């Protein structure tokens, strides 16, 4: 029943419909079901909750130096692991500092 509902949601909500998106919908639905089950059976531990972690991100404005930080809940990292690569290299690549362009910043100034 859980997967049928997740599949229906997936078909109606996503246009690209790839395997990764389907997995994310299934995990979200399993988490919802797990939270309902835990409310009536407190000893239950949802397996999806064991895969979640907090990711802290920080953005710095190049023009004024203002920094904004936020934390988001996640249950996956989209890593690229090449044929000769290793997990450590992939994690370093994922977390390296990168520039984000913002085409909607007002002329001559920071929007923060």
Secondary structure, 3 states (H helix, E strand, C coil): CHHHHHHHHHHHHCCCCCHHHHHHHHHHHHHHHHHHHHHHCCCCCCCCHHHCEEEEEEEECCCCCCEEEEEEEECCCCCCCCCCCCHHHHHHHHHCCCCCCCCCCCCCCCCC
